[in-house]
Each structure stands twice: as structure tokens, then as C-alpha cells.
Amino acid sequence: KAGLAFTEYAPNVVKKTIGGTGRVEKAQNRMMIGVLLPKADPQTEDAADALAIAVCHAHHRTSAMLKAVLA
């Protein structure tokens, strides 16, 4: 209603972006967030999930921008 843009990602897309497969467990997700974002220290699984979604969005947004530039 406010006119804000948003994007949705299926859980398996986020898992594939973070762990290389769509079947990443919660513990593996937290470990990969530690590898990708060494200064991040998510205290909960929800916090690790939020960071995983942010990394996924950054990855897919960059890919979309590159496709637009190269097209």
C-alpha cells in the first residue's frame, strides 16, 4: 500500500545461495553465515535466517543488475 518494492525468495533458493544446495540444515546455515560474514554473530536461528536472506538478495540483485548491463 505504501508503494515499497519487495522481493520474495523460496526457502530452497536461499538455501542454495548460501550452502550450494537446497537442502541446507539450520546448523549448516549458521556456519555458512559465519564464513560469508565473519563479523556477524547471529545469536538465534532466526537471526541467521535473516542474514541468509539478505545475502541471497544481494547475490540475486547483483546478478540481475549485471544481466541488465550486459543485455
Steps between C-alpha positions, in 0.01 A plus 500: 500500500791732570652440156811328633673244282550153643639166389414149611731199495399138542679329789686265266633801301642653818649165605651443156653848498654455845596134505515399136203266533132541578526264798709695750423433867472781757843424653666503159326828416644662816846362419488634143386842622811500722714424196333757274465770767784441749410796721137392527408306810134401471374404844193311375400290203257773399784753491710263287202451268458877465867539410470214251208675332699824485797321339264330255340832407838668450615212280188492284476878476860520379437224245191679369689829469783330308253334263338838433836664427619217271171475310 
